[in-house]
Amino acid sequence: MAKLDPKLATVRIAVKAKSGEKLEKIKATTAVVRQGWIRRKGLKFKKGTDFFFWQMPPGRHPLFLSAIDFYEKALFVDFVKGVNPLVIIILEPSHSASFRSFQKLSKQVRAIFDRSAQRTGGGSGEELYEALGSGRKAAALNILAKMQDTQFSVNSGATVIGAVDHIYKFQRDRIYVVVNRNLQAEIEKSLPEGRSRFRPASGVLHKNFPSGSYKTVEKDKLGNLQLSFNRRRKKQIKVDADIDIYTDYFRHFFGEVFWNNLADVKTNPFQVYGVLVQDGTLPEYELRP
């Protein structure tokens, strides 16, 4: 904790999600009025926590708090010197995601979660599934749904999800999976025959996966699956799997990657959900704005 200034009044701020899940990228700002202008001043707090101290001159001041996928909340806080009250802020989700119970997921998806739990520290697939926040859970279900709908090649019958052994890392814009060694071979085999559902793609944005990258060919130019491979370990082939909103490189970079890096955020999984649904792929949850 940073050293507190004895000349200022202090409050303790605890930020919680109404749904009870862990918040990501919590941001706190205060409005400062100077010479007729109002500006937002950021507040520092320890990364990865939902609790911090806030200091201001004595008086009533506005506070704005937000987190990824949650509405910003504004309120006035009274600062009294010598008193350190606890202020609890409850944030409302910006989307209402209704997730199925684990037992109602498709058999393939349940099996992947079960193997993922076994391979990455024990427990059950259901425990792993329930422990994910809404953003990471939505991203995983988005990508697995796209894998279920994506064949290696035209009329092959086999889909990508069948090659997935387990997920070893979840993020709100991608999953990292271990696959059997046939997946990349099947993709490569179908490329020269002109019947592949994939095309070679740049892996420059996937630095730890240098063994080849492929994107699905989409007629609508939206919502393509990208698979980037790492074959450095012979016994375990790892894949970075994500869904790009735009298939065109320049639109993807400037319309998605550039702005995500500028704002220090990841692709919104609920935006990806909308793209997939428009294209006929239905992730195993429901979303209402």
Beta strands, then each sheet from edge to edge (+ up, - down):
strand 1: 9-17
strand 2: 27-34
strand 3: 37-42
strand 4: 51-56
strand 5: 59-66
strand 6: 73-79
strand 7: 86-91
strand 8: 96-99
strand 9: 164-170
strand 10: 174-179
strand 11: 198-200
strand 12: 213-216
strand 13: 222-230
strand 14: 237-246
strand 15: 285-288
sheet 1: 4+ 1- 7-
sheet 2: 3+ 2- 5+ 6-
sheet 3: 8+ 15-
sheet 4: 9+ 10- 14+ 13- 12+ 11-
end
